[in-house]
Amino acid sequence: MSYDSESSNPDSRSRRVRGRALLTLAALAPAALAGWLVWQAAGGPGEQDDKPPSALPTRGERPAPPGAGAATMTVSGTPRPVSPGAPSPSAPPAGGSGAGSLAGKTVVIDPGHNSNNFRHTTEINEPVDIGTNKKECDTTGTETNDGYTEAEFTLDVSHRIRAILEKQGAKVVFTHDGDRAFGPCVDERARIGNQAKADAVVSVHADGAAEGQRGFHVILPAKVKGGAADTAPIVGPSRELGVRIAGKFVLDTGMNASNYVGEGTGLDTRSDLGGLNLSTVPKVFIECGNMRDSRDAALLKSADWHQKAARGIADGITAFLGG
């Protein structure tokens, strides 16, 4: 994905100034960042707008909960490659959430891309309306340098998320399950969440940036109005969903927030994604890591780490839904 600046945002200049301060603070105190994310995920009040936090708290201002420091540690151990078709393991809910805590809730999981897209380039390049303009139906996604694809990764992690959420009583709907020739297109992905009247929608992705650019980030919808797009009603709850997921992801995976997007916060707001622009229910994307960085790629190919990533995302959804 590209990360063009939102030039239409009237706060862009002030956010750039804040961004420089955030990057400096993040470099000096990574544990404070993890502590903020974990504190938010554990129940700290989220700001109900589309802006990242203006400053990172110090330990004196907002003590990190027990174990928060460990969230910045690099995940150790030898990665175990994912076997195609391997069953998706599940585990009992963490954090005290008992079975049935999400009863009556509907969650839509959107596995990014499709392994067959590369065979249907004509179809996926067809433009669709995303409200503000038109964009291609879908893309092939990225892959690691040795050919492990984003589509394979997202589908496996999505299966694991579903297993965790269903154990807690949630109804889980997929936008696709690897059973389509290509797609679905981004507008249909949004429509599936809307028609399900989902309480939360999460689109699972991995990034394709340069070597040395590491970490995860959660993409939030900007305030967009045009054509079929009007995100004003979902910006606040979507941000809350994103904050919860970011905090739990740090805690459960040990991965740091992105060092190349999101100004060190693990959060990024975008107006160019049809899957967000056309959503009428709370929705975020998560880029779980950078497939083109060798260290991130080792994690993204590990079945054990897939389970940690699924746990982090599922725990964030559960926290958002009050389970």
C-alpha positions as CSV (number, residue, x, y, z in Angstrom):
1,M,0.0,0.0,0.0
2,S,1.1,3.6,-0.6
3,Y,1.1,6.2,2.2
4,D,0.3,9.5,0.5
5,S,-0.2,12.4,2.8
6,E,-3.8,13.5,3.4
7,S,-3.2,17.0,2.0
8,S,-6.9,17.9,2.4
9,N,-6.6,17.6,6.2
10,P,-6.5,21.2,7.7
11,D,-4.5,19.9,10.7
12,S,-1.7,18.4,8.5
13,R,0.9,21.0,9.3
14,S,0.3,20.8,13.1
15,R,0.3,17.0,12.8
16,R,3.7,17.1,11.1
17,V,5.1,19.1,13.9
18,R,3.6,16.7,16.4
19,G,4.9,13.9,14.4
20,R,8.5,15.0,14.7
21,A,8.1,15.2,18.5
22,L,6.5,11.8,18.5
23,L,9.3,10.2,16.5
24,T,11.9,11.7,18.9
25,L,10.0,10.4,21.9
26,A,9.4,7.0,20.4
27,A,13.2,6.7,19.7
28,L,14.0,7.6,23.3
29,A,11.3,5.7,25.1
30,P,9.9,2.7,23.2
31,A,8.6,1.2,26.4
32,A,6.4,4.3,27.0
33,L,4.8,3.7,23.6
34,A,4.0,0.1,24.3
35,G,2.8,1.1,27.7
36,W,0.4,3.7,26.2
37,L,-0.9,1.1,23.6
38,V,-1.4,-1.5,26.3
39,W,-3.1,1.0,28.7
40,Q,-5.5,2.0,26.0
41,A,-6.3,-1.6,25.0
42,A,-6.9,-2.5,28.7
43,G,-9.5,0.2,29.0
44,G,-8.0,3.7,28.9
45,P,-10.3,6.2,27.3
46,G,-9.8,6.7,23.6
47,E,-10.1,10.1,21.8
48,Q,-13.2,10.1,19.7
49,D,-11.7,11.6,16.5
50,D,-9.4,10.6,13.7
51,K,-6.1,12.0,15.1
52,P,-3.3,10.0,16.7
53,P,-2.4,11.0,20.3
54,S,-0.5,14.3,20.5
55,A,2.1,13.0,22.9
56,L,3.4,9.9,24.5
57,P,2.9,9.6,28.3
58,T,5.9,9.2,30.5
59,R,6.0,6.5,33.1
60,G,5.3,9.1,35.8
61,E,2.2,10.4,34.1
62,R,0.6,7.0,33.3
63,P,2.3,3.9,34.7
64,A,2.4,1.0,32.3
65,P,0.5,-2.1,33.5
66,P,2.5,-5.1,34.8
67,G,4.3,-6.8,31.9
68,A,4.0,-3.8,29.5
69,G,7.7,-3.5,29.3
70,A,8.0,-7.0,27.9
71,A,5.8,-5.9,25.0
72,T,8.7,-4.2,23.3
73,M,10.9,-7.2,23.4
74,T,11.8,-9.0,20.1
75,V,10.0,-12.3,19.7
76,S,12.6,-15.0,20.1
77,G,12.8,-18.6,18.9
78,T,13.2,-20.2,15.5
79,P,10.3,-19.5,13.2
80,R,8.3,-22.5,12.1
81,P,7.2,-22.3,8.4
82,V,3.4,-22.5,7.9
83,S,2.3,-25.7,6.2
84,P,-0.3,-25.1,3.5
85,G,-3.6,-26.5,4.5
86,A,-2.5,-27.0,8.1
87,P,-5.4,-26.9,10.6
88,S,-5.8,-23.5,12.4
89,P,-5.2,-24.1,16.1
90,S,-7.3,-22.3,18.7
91,A,-7.0,-21.5,22.4
92,P,-9.2,-20.5,25.2
93,P,-9.9,-16.7,25.4
94,A,-7.3,-14.7,27.3
95,G,-7.9,-11.9,29.7
96,G,-10.7,-13.5,31.7
97,S,-13.2,-13.5,28.8
98,G,-15.3,-16.6,29.3
99,A,-17.2,-18.6,26.6
100,G,-20.2,-16.7,25.4
101,S,-18.8,-13.2,26.3
102,L,-19.4,-12.2,22.7
103,A,-22.8,-13.8,22.3
104,G,-25.1,-11.7,20.0
105,K,-22.1,-9.9,18.4
106,T,-21.3,-10.1,14.7
107,V,-17.7,-9.7,13.6
108,V,-16.7,-9.6,9.9
109,I,-13.1,-10.7,9.1
110,D,-11.7,-9.6,5.8
111,P,-8.7,-11.6,4.7
112,G,-6.7,-9.2,2.5
113,H,-6.3,-10.1,-1.2
114,N,-6.8,-13.5,-2.7
115,S,-4.2,-16.1,-3.8
116,N,-5.8,-16.3,-7.2
117,N,-5.8,-12.6,-8.0
118,F,-2.6,-12.9,-10.0
119,R,-4.4,-15.2,-12.5
120,H,-7.1,-12.5,-13.0
121,T,-5.2,-9.3,-13.4
122,T,-7.7,-7.9,-16.0
123,E,-10.6,-8.4,-13.6
124,I,-8.9,-7.0,-10.5
125,N,-7.6,-4.0,-12.4
126,E,-11.1,-2.9,-13.3
127,P,-11.9,0.4,-11.4
128,V,-14.7,0.5,-8.8
129,D,-16.3,3.5,-7.1
130,I,-14.9,4.1,-3.6
131,G,-17.0,7.2,-3.0
132,T,-14.4,9.9,-3.5
133,N,-13.0,8.5,-6.8
134,K,-12.4,5.2,-8.5
135,K,-9.8,2.6,-7.7
136,E,-8.8,-0.9,-8.8
137,C,-11.1,-3.7,-7.7
138,D,-8.3,-5.4,-5.8
139,T,-4.6,-6.1,-6.0
140,T,-2.4,-9.2,-5.8
141,G,-0.9,-8.1,-2.5
142,T,2.7,-8.5,-1.6
143,E,5.0,-11.4,-0.6
144,T,8.2,-12.2,1.2
145,N,11.4,-12.3,-0.8
146,D,11.1,-16.2,-1.0
147,G,7.6,-16.1,-2.3
148,Y,5.3,-16.5,0.8
149,T,2.3,-14.4,-0.2
150,E,0.3,-11.9,1.8
151,A,-2.9,-13.7,0.7
152,E,-1.7,-17.0,2.2
153,F,-0.8,-15.2,5.4
154,T,-4.0,-13.2,5.8
155,L,-6.3,-16.2,5.2
156,D,-4.4,-18.4,7.8
157,V,-4.5,-15.6,10.5
158,S,-8.1,-15.0,9.7
159,H,-9.0,-18.6,10.3
160,R,-7.3,-18.4,13.7
161,I,-9.1,-15.2,14.6
162,R,-12.4,-16.9,13.7
163,A,-11.7,-19.9,15.9
164,I,-10.9,-17.6,18.9
165,L,-14.0,-15.4,18.5
166,E,-16.4,-18.2,17.9
167,K,-15.3,-19.8,21.1
168,Q,-16.5,-16.6,22.8
169,G,-19.9,-16.8,21.1
170,A,-19.4,-14.3,18.3
171,K,-20.9,-14.8,14.9
172,V,-18.0,-14.5,12.5
173,V,-18.5,-13.7,8.8
174,F,-15.7,-13.8,6.2
175,T,-15.6,-11.6,3.1
176,H,-14.1,-14.7,1.3
177,D,-12.5,-17.9,2.3
178,G,-10.1,-18.6,-0.5
179,D,-13.0,-20.0,-2.5
180,R,-13.4,-17.4,-5.2
181,A,-11.7,-17.0,-8.5
182,F,-10.5,-13.5,-7.5
183,G,-11.4,-10.7,-5.2
184,P,-13.9,-9.7,-3.9
185,C,-13.5,-6.1,-5.0
186,V,-13.0,-3.5,-2.3
187,D,-16.5,-2.2,-2.6
188,E,-18.0,-5.6,-2.1
189,R,-15.8,-6.2,0.9
190,A,-17.2,-3.1,2.5
191,R,-20.8,-4.1,1.5
192,I,-20.4,-7.5,3.2
193,G,-19.7,-5.9,6.5
194,N,-22.5,-3.4,6.1
195,Q,-25.1,-6.0,5.1
196,A,-24.1,-8.1,8.1
197,K,-24.7,-5.1,10.3
198,A,-21.4,-6.0,11.9
199,D,-20.4,-4.8,15.3
200,A,-16.8,-4.7,14.1
201,V,-14.9,-5.4,10.9
202,V,-11.2,-6.0,10.6
203,S,-9.3,-6.3,7.3
204,V,-6.1,-8.4,7.8
205,H,-3.0,-7.5,5.8
206,A,0.8,-7.4,5.8
207,D,2.8,-4.7,4.2
208,G,5.4,-4.6,1.4
209,A,7.8,-1.8,2.4
210,A,11.6,-1.6,2.3
211,E,14.2,-3.7,4.3
212,G,14.6,-2.1,7.7
213,Q,11.1,-0.8,7.9
214,R,9.5,-2.9,10.6
215,G,6.5,-3.3,12.8
216,F,2.7,-3.3,12.6
217,H,0.2,-0.5,12.2
218,V,-3.5,-0.2,12.3
219,I,-5.2,1.9,9.6
220,L,-8.2,4.0,10.6
221,P,-10.8,5.7,8.4
222,A,-10.5,9.4,7.8
223,K,-13.6,11.6,7.7
224,V,-14.7,11.3,4.1
225,K,-17.9,12.4,2.4
226,G,-18.6,11.9,-1.3
227,G,-20.8,9.7,-3.5
228,A,-21.6,6.6,-1.5
229,A,-19.0,7.4,1.1
230,D,-19.8,9.1,4.5
231,T,-17.5,7.9,7.3
232,A,-18.4,10.6,9.8
233,P,-20.6,8.2,11.9
234,I,-17.8,5.5,12.1
235,V,-14.7,7.5,12.6
236,G,-15.0,7.6,16.4
237,P,-15.8,3.9,17.0
238,S,-13.4,2.8,14.4
239,R,-10.6,4.6,16.1
240,E,-11.6,3.0,19.4
241,L,-11.5,-0.4,17.7
242,G,-8.1,0.4,16.2
243,V,-6.6,1.5,19.5
244,R,-7.8,-1.6,21.3
245,I,-6.3,-3.9,18.6
246,A,-3.0,-2.0,18.5
247,G,-2.6,-2.3,22.3
248,K,-3.5,-6.0,22.4
249,F,-1.3,-6.7,19.4
250,V,1.8,-5.3,21.2
251,L,1.0,-7.3,24.3
252,D,0.3,-10.6,22.6
253,T,2.9,-10.6,19.8
254,G,5.8,-8.5,21.3
255,M,6.0,-6.6,18.0
256,N,6.7,-2.9,18.1
257,A,4.6,-0.3,16.3
258,S,5.8,0.6,12.8
259,N,9.0,2.6,12.5
260,Y,8.0,4.0,9.1
261,V,4.3,5.0,9.2
262,G,2.0,6.2,11.9
263,E,4.4,8.6,13.6
264,G,5.4,6.0,16.1
265,T,1.9,5.4,17.4
266,G,0.9,2.3,15.5
267,L,-2.0,4.2,14.1
268,D,-2.5,5.7,10.6
269,T,-5.5,7.5,9.2
270,R,-6.3,7.2,5.5
271,S,-8.9,8.4,3.1
272,D,-7.9,6.5,0.0
273,L,-9.1,3.0,0.9
274,G,-12.5,1.9,-0.5
275,G,-12.9,-0.8,2.1
276,L,-13.0,2.0,4.8
277,N,-14.6,4.8,2.8
278,L,-17.7,2.7,2.0
279,S,-18.1,1.1,5.4
280,T,-21.1,2.1,7.5
281,V,-19.9,0.0,10.5
282,P,-16.8,0.3,12.7
283,K,-13.9,-1.0,10.6
284,V,-10.1,-0.9,10.5
285,F,-7.2,-2.5,8.6
286,I,-4.2,-4.0,10.3
287,E,-0.8,-4.4,8.6
288,C,0.7,-7.1,10.8
289,G,4.3,-6.5,9.7
290,N,6.5,-5.9,6.7
291,M,6.9,-9.0,4.5
292,R,9.9,-7.4,2.7
293,D,11.9,-7.0,5.8
294,S,13.9,-10.2,6.6
295,R,13.2,-10.0,10.4
296,D,9.5,-9.3,10.1
297,A,9.2,-11.9,7.3
298,A,10.6,-14.6,9.6
299,L,7.8,-13.9,12.0
300,L,5.1,-13.6,9.3
301,K,6.1,-17.1,8.1
302,S,5.9,-18.7,11.6
303,A,2.8,-20.6,12.5
304,D,3.4,-20.0,16.1
305,W,3.5,-16.2,15.5
306,H,0.3,-16.4,13.4
307,Q,-1.4,-17.6,16.5
308,K,0.0,-14.7,18.5
309,A,-1.1,-12.3,15.8
310,A,-4.6,-13.8,15.7
311,R,-4.8,-13.6,19.5
312,G,-3.8,-10.0,19.5
313,I,-6.4,-9.0,16.9
314,A,-9.1,-11.1,18.5
315,D,-8.4,-9.7,22.0
316,G,-8.6,-6.2,20.6
317,I,-12.0,-6.9,19.0
318,T,-13.2,-8.5,22.3
319,A,-12.0,-5.4,24.3
320,F,-13.8,-3.1,21.9
321,L,-17.0,-5.1,22.1
322,G,-16.9,-5.2,25.9
323,G,-16.5,-9.0,26.0
